[in-house]
Amino acid sequence: MQPHDARRLTGPNLLSRRPGAVLDARLGGVEAEVEAVIGEWRRQTRRMLDALRWRDEELAVRRFASGASLFASAPIDALYTATEVVEWGWEAAVRAVGGGAGGEDEPDAAAFAAAVERLRSAAARERHPALLALRDAAAARGVAFLADDERVTVGLGTGSRTWPRAELPPPAAVDWPAVHDVPVALVTGTNGKTTTVRLTAAMLAAAGRTAGVTSTDCIAVGPAVLDFGDFSGPGGARTLLRDRRVEAAVLETARGGVLRRGLVLGRVAAAAVTNIAADHLGDYGVEDLAGLAEAKLLVTSAVAPEGRAVLNADDPELAARGSRGPSPVTWTSLEPRLPAAAGLDLAAHLAAGGDAALLDGERFVLARGAGSREVVAAVSEVPIAFGGAARYNLANVLAAIGLASALGVPIDAMARGLAAVRNQDGADNPGRGFLMEIDGFRVLLDYAHNPHGLAALIGFASSLPARRRLLLLGQAGDRDDQAIRELARAAWQLHPDRVIVKELPTMLRGRQPREVPAILEAELLRLGALREDLAYAATEVDAVHQALAWARPGDLLLLLVHTQREEAMAVLRQRRACTR
């Protein structure tokens, strides 16, 4: 039995709506012994919370196949101390059940008193009465409160006011009439998050509203990019929500950030979950699709009663679980006429007055109840749909329509926003489904990085006529061997004539150089690839140069680029310029 990771949870999380600290523990052995340790952790941790006079705080345990997450809520100005509390509880529990060195039993009175004094001193050093006063004043006025180690904010976007954590004003000194929130939408899922965020932002912009977005690519306010990088966690969200130009925010909300820290906000106008597929399983106690669905659906717990959860009815995990949430659901579906799946009946949902964004033949429609169906746009009018061939983007469009509806975007603005995302030269939706022609051959560049996303992309790529097909393939080192082999199996469905297996030097994540490419190559050879049709590239840019050297008129190059997108795009643009 080993503790794995203790960390702060600063917002609503899988174990509680309250902030606190969690300890992830690996638990093996006899079930009775495991239950004994968990029960003793509860007893010892409650004992310490009472001694610290944190009597109103709660404990929670989440079991998973290989262990458990052990949570204690805590005051927001004592979360670092709270991590020490859950660790102390674990150590005391292991000793009490005889698992410690020497089989010691419960700490004696002197040892317990010393631990209490140490943790009281730690909590006193963290204590911040001004922070709590400002939080309570914001809650009393129904506006958001954001805090981190450096800054504290009340309100959101255009209605936000921010101060250094060490220089907080008393509540009476705040100009509360000027403080307000702006509508916020959260977007999560295994694939399609970034595209859905960009489409929703485009529809908000078409409605004349300044949209702020966070994604795995950047933080942006309208057309202005504040910073490039992966900002799909709480830190990026706070940075955006403090920008006083933002009139509405659309936040890509990655599973990792939610599990590490919790949600950035406890109340939002809308939340979308695009799909649930195997990726990053094994992290933070999420070991199967059911656990992953639970983690992703956490965003819907923050939706206000008058808001909407936007969920994909074509996804079995979401169809089975989505109706259990506290908020009204706007379902999306590419196949609304198929029989009800996983207990979900769209016709009954609409008959009961529910909302849905649907693909109706060659049109995107928004249905509000059984008798109201408005056409948003024809598929042919939405450039990233590629005439309907990119079915994964059809699903992303529907999710964005559902979010835009929840955010109050008029139908005509939805249509204009969808038409505006043209991705010419990769600018509108960079790195996702970018198709260009160079010297008689085609290049399709995309970010697909797991079997589910790659299978969807290959469905589109297979619809494009080609004399020969090349695939650029790679994976980060934090996936296990089985997941890496599954990616190779998904790739083989393209029946490529050549595969360039790339290294990702900045994403080895504990692996040795060439270790991941070797696993991919071995699986491709097992599937029937010929050794002479496989190549290795030390970087993504090197791989792009190799692909261009191989290409002939009539070919299709499917380039999966993850870390060097801008450099790869520059190489492609230069080659195209030289051939004009």
SULHUWO-V537534 format. One record per pair of residues at least 12 apart in sequence whose C-alpha atoms are under 7 Angstrom apart, sorted by the first residue. I is the first residue (numbers start at 1). GAP is how many residues later the second one is. D is the distance in Angstrom with one decimal. If there is no record, write none. Layout:
i->{I;I}
gap->{GAP;GAP}
d->{D;D}
This chain:
i->{1;1;1;2;2;2;3;3;3;3;4;4;4;5;5;6;6;6;6;6;7;7;7;7;8;8;8;8;8;8;8;9;9;9;9;10;10;11;11;11;11;11;12;12;12;13;13;13;14;14;15;15;15;18;19;19;19;20;20;20;20;20;21;21;21;21;21;21;21;22;22;22;22;22;22;23;23;23;23;23;24;24;24;24;25;25;25;26;26;26;27;27;28;37;37;37;40;41;41;41;44;44;44;45;45;45;48;51;52;52;57;57;57;58;58;59;59;59;60;64;72;77;77;77;78;78;78;81;81;81;92;92;130;130;133;134;137;138;143;143;143;144;144;149;150;150;151;151;151;152;152;155;155;155;156;156;156;156;156;157;157;157;157;157;157;157;157;157;158;158;158;158;159;159;159;159;159;160;160;160;160;161;182;182;183;183;183;183;183;184;184;184;184;184;184;185;185;185;185;185;185;185;186;186;186;186;186;186;186;186;187;187;187;187;187;187;188;188;188;188;188;188;188;189;189;189;189;189;190;190;190;191;191;191;192;192;193;193;194;194;195;195;196;196;196;196;197;197;199;199;199;200;200;200;201;202;202;203;203;203;203;203;203;204;206;206;206;207;207;209;210;210;210;210;210;211;211;211;211;212;212;212;212;212;213;213;213;214;214;214;214;214;214;214;215;215;215;215;215;216;216;216;216;217;217;217;218;218;219;219;219;221;232;232;232;233;233;233;234;234;234;237;255;255;259;266;267;267;267;268;268;268;269;269;269;269;269;269;270;270;270;270;270;270;271;271;271;271;271;271;272;272;272;272;273;273;273;273;273;274;274;274;275;275;276;276;276;277;277;279;280;293;300;301;301;303;305;307;307;308;308;308;308;308;309;309;309;309;310;310;310;310;310;310;311;311;311;311;312;312;312;313;313;313;314;316;319;319;320;320;329;330;330;330;330;331;331;331;332;332;332;332;332;333;333;333;334;334;334;335;336;350;350;351;351;352;353;353;353;354;354;355;355;355;356;357;357;357;358;362;362;363;363;363;363;364;364;364;364;376;376;376;377;381;382;382;383;383;383;384;389;389;390;392;431;431;431;431;432;432;432;433;433;434;438;439;439;440;440;441;441;441;441;441;441;442;442;442;443;443;443;444;444;444;445;445;445;445;446;446;446;447;447;447;448;449;450;451;451;451;454;454;455;458;462;466;466;466;467;467;468;468;468;469;469;469;469;469;469;470;470;470;470;470;470;470;471;471;471;471;471;471;471;472;472;472;472;472;472;472;473;473;473;473;473;474;474;474;474;475;476;476;476;477;477;477;477;477;477;478;484;485;485;485;488;488;488;497;498;498;499;499;499;500;500;500;500;500;501;501;501;501;502;502;502;502;502;502;502;503;503;503;503;504;540;540;541;541;541;544}
gap->{25;26;27;23;24;25;20;21;22;23;20;21;22;18;19;15;16;17;18;77;14;15;16;76;12;13;14;71;72;75;253;12;251;252;253;251;252;250;251;252;253;254;250;251;254;245;249;250;281;284;45;47;56;55;54;55;57;52;53;54;59;62;50;51;52;58;61;62;65;47;48;49;50;61;64;46;47;48;63;64;44;45;46;260;42;43;44;40;41;42;39;40;38;56;57;60;53;48;49;52;45;48;49;40;41;44;68;65;64;68;15;16;17;14;15;12;13;14;12;221;14;49;50;51;45;48;49;38;41;42;14;15;38;40;38;37;34;16;12;37;38;12;37;16;14;15;12;13;14;12;13;24;25;26;24;25;26;85;86;24;25;84;85;86;87;88;89;90;86;87;88;89;19;20;21;22;85;19;20;82;84;18;65;66;65;66;85;86;224;64;65;66;84;85;86;64;65;66;83;84;85;86;64;65;66;67;84;85;86;113;64;65;66;84;85;86;64;65;66;84;85;86;108;84;85;86;87;107;85;86;87;83;84;262;82;204;59;81;21;58;201;234;200;201;203;204;53;55;201;219;222;200;203;204;49;215;216;201;210;211;213;214;215;205;207;210;211;202;206;38;12;35;36;37;38;35;36;37;38;28;34;36;37;38;36;37;38;17;18;22;23;36;37;38;15;16;17;36;37;13;14;15;16;12;13;14;12;13;12;17;21;25;20;21;22;20;21;24;23;29;30;14;40;41;25;36;35;36;37;34;35;36;34;35;38;39;137;138;33;37;38;39;133;136;28;29;32;37;38;39;37;38;39;127;23;24;37;38;39;37;38;125;37;40;17;39;41;12;175;171;199;24;25;24;25;24;22;20;99;19;20;21;22;98;18;19;20;21;19;20;21;89;92;93;18;19;20;21;19;20;21;18;19;20;19;26;23;25;22;23;26;24;25;26;72;24;25;26;24;25;26;66;67;24;25;26;24;25;61;24;22;19;20;18;19;17;15;16;17;14;15;12;13;14;12;41;44;45;40;16;17;12;14;15;16;12;13;14;15;35;38;39;38;38;36;37;36;38;39;38;71;74;70;64;14;15;16;134;13;14;15;12;13;12;138;114;140;113;114;110;111;112;113;114;115;113;114;115;113;114;115;113;114;115;113;114;115;116;113;114;115;113;114;115;112;26;37;35;36;39;36;37;35;36;32;88;89;90;87;88;29;87;88;27;28;29;86;87;88;26;27;28;29;86;87;88;25;27;28;29;86;87;88;27;28;29;30;86;87;88;26;27;28;29;87;27;28;29;43;41;28;31;32;30;31;32;33;34;39;31;36;34;35;38;32;35;36;36;35;36;34;35;36;34;35;36;37;43;16;34;35;36;15;34;35;36;37;38;41;14;34;35;36;35;21;24;23;26;27;24}
d->{5.6;4.7;6.0;5.7;5.2;6.8;6.9;6.1;4.2;6.2;5.3;5.1;6.6;5.6;5.2;7.0;5.5;4.2;6.4;5.9;5.6;5.7;6.7;5.9;6.0;4.4;6.6;5.9;6.7;6.4;6.3;5.4;6.8;4.3;5.5;5.5;6.0;6.6;4.6;5.0;5.8;6.8;5.2;5.3;6.3;6.9;4.5;6.4;6.7;6.8;6.1;6.8;6.9;6.1;5.6;6.2;6.5;5.6;3.8;4.6;5.9;6.5;5.7;5.6;6.3;6.5;5.5;5.1;7.0;6.3;5.4;4.3;6.5;6.9;6.8;5.6;5.1;6.5;6.3;6.9;5.9;4.4;6.4;7.0;5.5;5.5;6.3;5.8;4.3;6.8;5.9;4.4;6.9;5.8;6.3;6.6;5.0;5.3;5.6;4.9;5.3;6.6;6.6;6.9;6.5;4.7;7.0;6.7;7.0;6.3;6.9;5.2;6.0;5.8;5.4;5.6;4.6;6.5;6.6;5.9;6.8;5.9;5.4;5.9;5.5;5.6;6.4;6.6;5.9;5.7;6.5;6.9;6.4;6.7;6.8;5.7;6.3;6.4;5.3;6.0;6.0;6.6;6.6;6.9;5.9;5.3;5.7;4.5;4.7;6.3;5.6;5.4;4.8;4.9;6.4;4.5;5.7;5.3;6.1;6.8;6.0;5.0;5.5;5.3;4.5;6.2;4.6;6.1;4.0;5.5;5.6;6.0;6.2;4.6;4.4;5.7;6.7;5.8;6.6;6.0;6.3;6.9;5.8;5.5;5.0;6.4;6.8;5.6;6.8;5.9;4.7;5.9;5.3;5.5;6.7;6.3;4.8;6.2;6.2;5.9;4.6;5.3;6.0;4.9;6.1;6.1;6.4;4.5;6.2;6.7;6.0;4.9;5.6;5.7;4.8;6.1;6.1;5.1;6.0;6.2;4.9;6.4;6.4;4.9;4.7;5.0;6.0;6.3;5.8;5.5;5.8;6.8;6.6;6.0;6.4;6.1;6.2;6.8;5.8;6.5;6.8;6.7;5.3;6.7;6.6;5.4;6.0;6.5;6.0;6.4;7.0;5.0;6.8;6.0;6.8;4.7;6.9;6.8;5.8;4.8;6.9;4.0;6.5;6.4;5.1;6.1;5.3;6.3;5.1;6.1;5.6;7.0;5.6;5.2;6.6;5.8;6.0;5.0;5.6;6.6;5.5;6.3;4.7;6.3;5.8;4.9;5.6;5.8;6.0;6.5;6.4;6.8;4.9;5.6;6.4;5.4;4.9;6.7;4.9;6.3;3.9;5.4;5.3;5.0;5.2;6.9;6.1;6.0;6.5;7.0;6.8;6.6;5.2;5.2;5.5;6.1;6.2;4.6;6.4;6.9;5.3;6.5;6.8;6.4;6.6;5.0;4.6;5.6;5.7;5.8;4.9;5.9;5.7;5.9;4.8;6.8;6.9;6.9;5.6;5.4;4.9;5.6;6.3;6.2;6.1;5.6;6.6;6.8;5.0;6.0;5.8;4.4;5.8;6.7;6.8;6.9;6.5;5.3;6.9;6.5;5.9;6.8;6.4;6.0;6.2;7.0;6.6;6.8;6.3;6.6;6.6;6.5;6.8;6.7;6.7;6.3;5.6;6.9;6.3;6.2;5.3;5.5;6.3;5.9;6.3;6.3;4.7;6.0;5.8;4.7;5.8;6.5;5.9;6.6;6.9;6.4;5.1;6.1;5.8;4.9;6.2;5.7;5.6;5.5;5.7;6.2;5.7;5.9;4.9;6.3;7.0;6.9;4.8;4.8;6.3;6.7;4.6;6.4;5.6;4.7;5.6;6.0;6.4;6.8;5.1;6.5;6.1;5.0;6.6;7.0;6.7;4.5;4.8;5.8;4.8;6.7;6.6;4.0;6.6;6.1;5.1;5.5;4.5;5.9;6.6;5.5;6.6;5.9;6.6;5.9;5.4;6.7;5.9;4.3;5.5;5.5;5.5;6.1;6.7;5.8;6.7;5.7;5.5;6.1;5.7;5.0;6.3;6.8;5.3;6.5;5.5;6.8;5.0;6.0;6.3;5.1;5.7;6.6;6.7;4.5;5.8;5.9;5.1;6.5;5.2;6.6;6.0;4.3;6.0;7.0;6.3;4.6;4.9;4.9;6.0;6.3;4.8;6.2;5.8;4.7;6.1;6.1;4.9;6.1;6.0;4.7;5.9;6.9;6.4;5.1;6.2;5.5;5.6;5.7;6.3;6.9;6.1;6.4;4.8;5.5;6.6;6.9;5.8;6.0;6.7;5.5;5.1;5.6;5.2;5.2;6.0;4.8;6.4;5.0;5.4;6.8;5.8;4.9;5.9;5.5;5.8;4.8;5.7;6.3;4.8;6.0;6.4;6.4;4.8;6.3;6.1;4.8;6.0;5.9;4.8;6.1;7.0;6.3;4.8;5.6;7.0;6.2;5.0;6.0;6.1;5.8;5.1;6.5;6.8;6.9;6.6;5.2;6.0;6.1;4.6;5.1;6.6;5.6;6.5;5.6;6.6;6.8;6.1;5.9;5.7;6.4;6.2;6.7;4.9;6.0;6.5;5.1;6.3;5.9;4.7;5.5;6.7;6.6;5.8;6.1;4.9;6.3;6.5;5.8;4.7;6.0;6.1;6.3;6.6;6.4;6.3;5.0;5.5;6.3;6.7;6.3;6.9;6.7;5.5;6.6}
